[in-house]
Amino acid sequence: MVDGREYVILLTNMPFSDLIGHERQAAYFGRVLEADTLAHAYALIGPQGVGKRALAAALAAAVLGIEVKKLGVHPDVIFLARPTDEKTGEKKRQIPLEQVRMACDRLALSAVSGRKVVIIDEADTLTTQAQNALLKTLEEPAGRALIFLLAEDRSRLLRTILSRSVPVTLSRVATAKIQQSLIERGYSEKVAEEAARRSLGRPGIALGLADADVLMDTRKRETSIRQFIQAPRSEKIKTIAALVKGDDAKSADGRQEWLLELCEILHLKLLAEPDAASALVPGLSAILDARESLRENGNVALSLERVALALP
């Protein structure tokens, strides 16, 4: 283990140096570590791909005194995420109670390094039972446990969970900053500009888009979605039906991603054409309602058809 000042050196020279943006949050954690006043639980709130996992990983590595790349094999690090359904090969909709119980049991064991770290990805998909099971650990953490709850939608976390965690919000990062960071990582100016622009302020998404194959697929999906927006209503309904059933049907996560991309394209269109607000806002509202309905296991076809009907 290392003391507080050594943590700050680690944060400056190793883990935090790889973060894109979030300087204010990094400075905050640097002060916390230097003063040795680290809380036992943090709720990192922000959009998908904004950098929650990167920040949690950087902090975990600093606390344990190791490199980020070694977190996956460290005996004191516990990762929780939505499990994969063995029958369908898709991720399940929620993180079940059993996973939380397993993590709590492991927390009760002695730590090799003197401290255990739990990182719960998509914590807003924990079942209510799983969140309640986590409460006891948050109230009385074993040893020097450090728990990170990564969530996109804080409203889906129980108030009691949030009250026992320190909330840290991660906002979208400036496009210019993401672009410059990609260039510093060796990407061409053209790729960096497009990836940063398409990421809508989310560094994790930008890093994925910087891959040539991913960028090409993204361009194809954008073209398809723009065609969907401009198509007659009858064609929109056919496209929706194909997303739900047939050879081109998308998984639950795929439908959520499609809705998110549709929302982003409409949002960009709204920014470029403010006078079109009256025509576009109902569609944006319908997309948000559909995403929520699908999270709650609502009727897929009906939820998506409402989006098609709300578009101009």
Salt bridges, closest charged atoms under 4 A:
GLU23 OE1 - LYS177 NZ 3.16
GLU34 OE2 - ARG5 NH1 3.04
GLU67 OE1 - LYS69 NZ 3.52
ASP76 OD1 - LYS116 NZ 3.41
ASP121 OD2 - ARG53 NH1 3.39
GLU122 OE1 - ARG82 NE 2.90
GLU139 OE2 - ARG164 NH2 2.99
GLU140 OE1 - LYS136 NZ 3.86
GLU152 OE2 - ARG291 NH1 3.98
GLU193 OE2 - ARG197 NE 3.13
GLU194 OE2 - ARG198 NE 2.89
GLU194 OE1 - ARG219 NH2 2.62
GLU222 OE1 - ARG198 NH1 2.07
GLU222 OE2 - ARG226 NE 2.89
GLU235 OE2 - LYS238 NZ 3.65
ASP253 OD1 - ARG82 NH1 3.04
GLU261 OE2 - ARG221 NH2 2.80
GLU264 OE2 - ARG202 NH2 2.75
GLU273 OE2 - LYS269 NZ 3.29
GLU292 OE2 - ARG156 NH1 2.92
GLU292 OE1 - ARG295 NH1 3.14
GLU296 OE2 - ARG156 NH1 3.13
